[in-house]
């Protein structure tokens, strides 16, 4: 709710409360501001942000980063391979742009989630906490960046950038706050209660004028604040909430029309929205694949803009309705078709993101992690798909100071790790080590449950 008070009368407390209750994915600004940074003055925050590209459905290790060319037919990748910039390392051939950037990536070939079901692993903490990783990080960072008013935790679904995609929240609750409480819930642009989420890439003339008129009203209201005695006496959290609203920084970050059109064009993945005929042939569900392909690049661009504006952890749901779930069962595409649209849009979007970050000098400030809740079976099923698999899953990391490495190896059939295996617990610890000084984190008694997660060894070599 947003109330703009016009006229010469004084604004009472109820009216200020109306102004301060602009919803951000179901949270009021005041509740966000009440979530103070636990260690804001302790030096425990590194200044890095993390974007977790969640490939829900479970991407295949064979068709992405571990093609197993020497394995027999029915096991090795069925989409072909492409040589990377790393000597002796190949990717699946629907990832040619990432192959050319492999010297900037960290690939983990011995990662396993221990999970063969659709849920939100590995992006959620242990069951004892039941908390999305972004909310855990926001508990340390504080719910809002004090400089910009940007929520420090956000979740992006395709509807954040595209009106063409039906609303979906994924399989599992990516907004779960568990033990840390509702003050650390993520902002969800494009949510039904989120006014700011309506600022998308394309604004028709009527909506543009409405936005301009709203900004004009806010500017007039802002000019009155210095003379409004009741505002000076207002509760501090609500007063800050009003100031954040009036600053426009959050709205500006969400508004892709403010981005350089050339940059927007480089992120565009709509060319990979192929396969409109698939549902008629029983090969996939109507609209899911094309909608995801159109939205993915813009979602990553929006994530970068949010991080620049002060967001510490952004979850990008890059698996709308589990589209990486390539069973070839009528409901889901086979591996070959699926990688043509899902794989190629992923390849282009991530490559554009890497080029953008390096052009802006942000490669050490933003960490990108790409993983799903599981991998796929080593053996291709009789209809040309791969099924659920818990013992090995692809994991890719970019940024944070480390690049150009392949960590671990898998068995000849790509089914299990050889030697050291890394789990979701290792990945969560890696995120915490990237974002925080763990020694300082351990000195915060109120953050004991979070600091204990960092006691699990991080994946070595992922963060520089």
ZAMARGU-4260 file (C-alpha; in steps of 0.2 Angstrom, whole numbers, plus 5000, padded with zeros to 4 digits):
<rodrens>
0) 5000/5000/5000 | 5006/5018/4996 | 4997/5033/5001 | 5002/5050/4994 | 4995/5064/5005
5) 4991/5080/4996 | 4985/5097/5003 | 4991/5108/5017 | 4985/5097/5031 | 4998/5089/5043
10) 5002/5070/5040 | 4997/5060/5055 | 5005/5044/5061 | 4992/5033/5051 | 4996/5041/5035
15) 5015/5040/5038 | 5012/5021/5041 | 5003/5020/5025 | 5018/5028/5016 | 5030/5016/5025
20) 5022/5000/5021 | 5027/4999/5002 | 5028/4980/5000 | 5044/4971/4994 | 5038/4953/4991
25) 5027/4954/5006 | 5038/4963/5018 | 5036/4981/5023 | 5051/4993/5022 | 5050/4996/5040
30) 5052/4978/5044 | 5067/4976/5033 | 5075/4991/5041 | 5072/4984/5058 | 5083/4969/5053
35) 5100/4977/5057 | 5117/4970/5052 | 5123/4959/5065 | 5141/4963/5062 | 5140/4980/5053
40) 5154/4987/5063 | 5165/4972/5065 | 5173/4970/5048 | 5166/4953/5045 | 5158/4958/5028
45) 5170/4955/5013 | 5159/4966/5001 | 5157/4952/4989 | 5139/4947/4983 | 5133/4930/4977
50) 5121/4926/4963 | 5115/4908/4964 | 5109/4902/4947 | 5098/4888/4953 | 5095/4875/4938
55) 5080/4867/4945 | 5076/4850/4938 | 5094/4843/4939 | 5106/4847/4924 | 5115/4833/4917
60) 5134/4832/4921 | 5137/4823/4904 | 5129/4836/4893 | 5137/4851/4903 | 5154/4850/4910
65) 5159/4831/4911 | 5155/4823/4894 | 5164/4807/4897 | 5169/4805/4878 | 5178/4788/4882
70) 5163/4780/4890 | 5152/4768/4879 | 5137/4773/4869 | 5122/4775/4880 | 5133/4783/4894
75) 5144/4797/4886 | 5136/4813/4880 | 5124/4812/4866 | 5125/4830/4861 | 5144/4830/4856
80) 5158/4840/4864 | 5168/4856/4862 | 5186/4860/4866 | 5188/4872/4880 | 5202/4885/4884
85) 5209/4873/4897 | 5221/4860/4890 | 5212/4843/4888 | 5195/4849/4895 | 5179/4847/4885
90) 5162/4853/4888 | 5145/4847/4880 | 5143/4856/4863 | 5128/4866/4868 | 5140/4876/4879
95) 5152/4884/4866 | 5153/4901/4873 | 5157/4895/4891 | 5170/4883/4883 | 5179/4898/4876
100) 5178/4906/4894 | 5183/4890/4903 | 5199/4899/4909 | 5188/4910/4919 | 5178/4896/4927
105) 5179/4884/4941 | 5171/4867/4937 | 5168/4855/4951 | 5167/4837/4944 | 5165/4828/4961
110) 5150/4837/4968 | 5135/4828/4974 | 5119/4834/4983 | 5114/4817/4990 | 5097/4820/4984
115) 5087/4813/4969 | 5071/4822/4972 | 5064/4839/4967 | 5067/4851/4981 | 5078/4867/4984
120) 5095/4858/4988 | 5108/4864/4988 | 5102/4882/4991 | 5094/4879/5008 | 5103/4876/5024
125) 5101/4860/5035 | 5084/4854/5040 | 5087/4860/5057 | 5088/4878/5051 | 5076/4876/5036
130) 5082/4893/5029 | 5086/4899/5012 | 5104/4903/5010 | 5100/4921/5005 | 5091/4923/5022
135) 5105/4916/5031 | 5117/4929/5023 | 5105/4943/5026 | 5105/4939/5044 | 5123/4944/5044
140) 5122/4958/5032 | 5107/4966/5039 | 5090/4966/5029 | 5094/4981/5020 | 5110/4990/5013
145) 5112/5005/5024 | 5118/5016/5009 | 5105/5012/4996 | 5090/5004/5005 | 5092/4989/4994
150) 5086/4973/5002 | 5101/4962/5004 | 5092/4946/4999 | 5082/4943/4983 | 5074/4929/4973
155) 5071/4931/4954 | 5058/4921/4945 | 5055/4924/4926 | 5040/4935/4929 | 5052/4948/4937
160) 5057/4952/4919 | 5044/4945/4907 | 5025/4946/4907 | 5024/4932/4895 | 5029/4919/4908
165) 5015/4911/4919 | 5019/4914/4938 | 5028/4900/4946 | 5038/4899/4963 | 5048/4883/4959
170) 5047/4866/4968 | 5051/4871/4986 | 5050/4887/4995 | 5065/4898/4989 | 5058/4912/5001
175) 5059/4901/5017 | 5067/4911/5032 | 5066/4897/5044 | 5075/4901/5060 | 5081/4919/5056
180) 5063/4926/5054 | 5053/4936/5042 | 5063/4952/5043 | 5076/4943/5032 | 5064/4936/5019
185) 5069/4940/5001 | 5063/4953/4990 | 5053/4944/4975 | 5051/4956/4960 | 5036/4953/4950
190) 5027/4945/4965 | 5008/4949/4967 | 5011/4961/4981 | 5027/4969/4975 | 5024/4986/4967
195) 5042/4988/4962 | 5042/4972/4953 | 5030/4980/4940 | 5045/4990/4933 | 5050/4978/4919
200) 5060/4980/4903 | 5045/4986/4892 | 5034/5000/4898 | 5020/5005/4887 | 5016/5024/4886
205) 5002/5023/4899 | 5012/5014/4912 | 5027/5026/4908 | 5016/5041/4912 | 5009/5033/4928
210) 5027/5030/4934 | 5032/5048/4930 | 5017/5055/4939 | 5021/5044/4954 | 5039/5050/4954
215) 5032/5068/4953 | 5021/5065/4968 | 5035/5057/4978 | 5047/5072/4974 | 5034/5084/4980
220) 5032/5074/4996 | 5051/5073/4998 | 5052/5092/4997 | 5040/5094/5012 | 5049/5083/5024
225) 5060/5097/5031 | 5045/5107/5036 | 5035/5093/5043 | 5037/5092/5062 | 5027/5076/5064
230) 5040/5068/5052 | 5054/5073/5063 | 5046/5064/5078 | 5041/5049/5068 | 5048/5031/5073
235) 5066/5029/5066 | 5062/5014/5056 | 5047/5021/5048 | 5056/5037/5044 | 5070/5028/5036
240) 5057/5017/5026 | 5050/5033/5019 | 5067/5040/5014 | 5071/5024/5005 | 5055/5024/4996
245) 5058/5042/4991 | 5076/5039/4985 | 5070/5028/4971 | 5086/5018/4971 | 5077/5001/4973
250) 5065/5005/4959 | 5079/5011/4948 | 5089/4995/4950 | 5073/4985/4945 | 5070/4995/4930
255) 5079/4987/4915 | 5074/5002/4904 | 5088/5012/4913 | 5101/5000/4907 | 5112/5003/4891
260) 5101/4995/4877 | 5117/4988/4870 | 5120/4978/4886 | 5102/4973/4886 | 5104/4966/4869
265) 5120/4956/4873 | 5110/4947/4887 | 5095/4943/4875 | 5092/4924/4875 | 5075/4925/4866
270) 5084/4918/4850 | 5085/4901/4859 | 5066/4900/4862 | 5064/4886/4850 | 5052/4871/4850
275) 5035/4878/4850 | 5029/4862/4841 | 5036/4851/4855 | 5020/4850/4865 | 5011/4844/4850
280) 5023/4829/4848 | 5022/4824/4866 | 5040/4830/4869 | 5037/4844/4882 | 5025/4855/4891
285) 5019/4870/4882 | 5027/4887/4885 | 5039/4882/4899 | 5054/4880/4888 | 5052/4895/4877
290) 5047/4906/4892 | 5062/4902/4902 | 5073/4905/4887 | 5066/4922/4884 | 5068/4927/4902
295) 5085/4920/4908 | 5097/4933/4901 | 5087/4947/4908 | 5086/4939/4925 | 5105/4938/4926
300) 5106/4956/4920 | 5093/4961/4934 | 5103/4951/4946 | 5119/4961/4942 | 5110/4977/4944
305) 5103/4972/4961 | 5121/4967/4967 | 5128/4984/4961 | 5114/4993/4971 | 5118/4983/4987
310) 5110/4966/4987 | 5121/4953/4994 | 5113/4937/4989 | 5102/4934/4973 | 5094/4918/4969
315) 5090/4916/4950 | 5077/4903/4947 | 5085/4896/4931 | 5074/4880/4931 | 5056/4886/4928
320) 5045/4871/4932 | 5060/4860/4933 | 5065/4862/4915 | 5082/4854/4917 | 5072/4838/4921
325) 5075/4830/4904 | 5067/4813/4906 | 5060/4812/4889 | 5043/4805/4896 | 5031/4816/4887
330) 5030/4829/4901 | 5048/4833/4899 | 5060/4835/4884 | 5074/4822/4880 | 5092/4827/4882
335) 5095/4832/4864 | 5080/4844/4862 | 5082/4851/4880 | 5100/4856/4878 | 5096/4865/4862
340) 5085/4877/4871 | 5089/4876/4890 | 5107/4873/4888 | 5110/4885/4874 | 5101/4899/4883
345) 5111/4895/4899 | 5127/4896/4889 | 5123/4913/4881 | 5116/4921/4897 | 5131/4916/4908
350) 5144/4921/4894 | 5135/4938/4893 | 5136/4940/4912 | 5154/4936/4913 | 5158/4948/4899
355) 5148/4962/4907 | 5156/4959/4924 | 5173/4960/4917 | 5169/4976/4907 | 5163/4984/4923
360) 5177/4978/4934 | 5166/4967/4945 | 5174/4950/4943 | 5181/4949/4960 | 5165/4957/4968
365) 5152/4946/4962 | 5152/4927/4963 | 5141/4917/4951 | 5136/4899/4956 | 5127/4887/4945
370) 5120/4871/4951 | 5104/4861/4952 | 5096/4850/4966 | 5104/4834/4958 | 5112/4827/4942
375) 5106/4814/4929 | 5109/4796/4928 | 5125/4790/4919 | 5115/4779/4907 | 5102/4786/4895
380) 5085/4779/4896 | 5076/4771/4882 | 5067/4787/4876 | 5083/4797/4875 | 5082/4806/4892
385) 5092/4804/4909 | 5083/4801/4925 | 5086/4808/4943 | 5103/4805/4951 | 5109/4809/4968
390) 5128/4804/4967 | 5135/4817/4956 | 5129/4834/4949 | 5137/4848/4939 | 5144/4863/4948
395) 5151/4879/4940 | 5158/4895/4949 | 5164/4911/4942 | 5171/4926/4951 | 5178/4929/4968
400) 5196/4929/4963 | 5198/4911/4957 | 5196/4905/4939 | 5202/4892/4927 | 5201/4876/4937
405) 5193/4859/4936 | 5192/4852/4954 | 5189/4833/4957 | 5185/4820/4945 | 5171/4807/4942
410) 5171/4788/4938 | 5172/4783/4920 | 5153/4783/4918 | 5151/4800/4926 | 5141/4792/4940
415) 5151/4796/4956 | 5166/4806/4963 | 5183/4798/4962 | 5192/4802/4979 | 5186/4818/4988
420) 5168/4822/4986 | 5160/4839/4990 | 5142/4841/4996 | 5129/4855/4998 | 5137/4858/5016
425) 5154/4861/5007 | 5145/4873/4995 | 5136/4883/5009 | 5152/4885/5018 | 5160/4891/5002
430) 5147/4904/5001 | 5150/4910/5019 | 5169/4911/5016 | 5166/4921/5000 | 5155/4934/5009
435) 5162/4935/5027 | 5177/4935/5037 | 5174/4918/5046 | 5186/4922/5061 | 5175/4938/5064
440) 5159/4928/5061 | 5164/4916/5075 | 5165/4931/5087 | 5147/4935/5085 | 5137/4925/5098
445) 5120/4929/5090 | 5126/4921/5074 | 5132/4904/5081 | 5120/4894/5070 | 5127/4902/5054
450) 5145/4902/5060 | 5144/4883/5063 | 5139/4880/5045 | 5156/4888/5040 | 5165/4875/5050
455) 5162/4862/5036 | 5177/4865/5024 | 5174/4875/5009 | 5177/4868/4992 | 5196/4872/4990
460) 5201/4883/4976 | 5184/4890/4972 | 5186/4907/4981 | 5203/4916/4978
</rodrens>
